[in-house]
Amino acid sequence: HGTNGVSVGEVETLAGKPRDEIVRKMQDFKTGAKPATVMHQLAKGYTDEQIQLLAGWFAAQKAK
């Protein structure tokens, strides 16, 4: 998703997104509710607490 969550390509920018939106999407990947090519596998490796922390960090970044 780019340096500090700012994408320079086709992947979605995460910087500045609402924390709850990021958590919801990550949980959807983790449970398989949201299909993906890679993220569903990555999300399974995170605990719910880690997802909350990651979402907070990305939400606090500036979207350039």
C-alpha positions, 0 to 999 in steps of 0.5 A, spaced: 500 500 500 506 504 499 510 508 503 506 510 510 500 507 506 500 512 500 499 508 494 503 510 488 499 504 484 493 501 483 493 498 490 488 502 495 491 508 499 490 506 506 493 513 509 488 517 512 482 512 511 477 511 517 480 506 522 473 503 523 473 502 515 480 499 515 478 494 521 472 492 517 476 491 511 481 487 514 476 483 518 472 481 512 479 479 509 481 475 515 474 471 515 473 470 507 467 475 507 471 479 502 475 475 496 482 477 495 488 475 491 493 476 497 490 480 503 485 474 505 492 470 507 496 476 510 490 478 514 489 471 517 496 472 520 494 478 524 490 477 531 484 482 532 489 486 537 494 487 531 489 489 526 486 494 531 493 497 532 495 497 524 488 500 523 490 506 528 497 507 525 494 507 518 488 512 519 493 517 523 498 517 517 497 523 512 494 522 505 498 526 500 
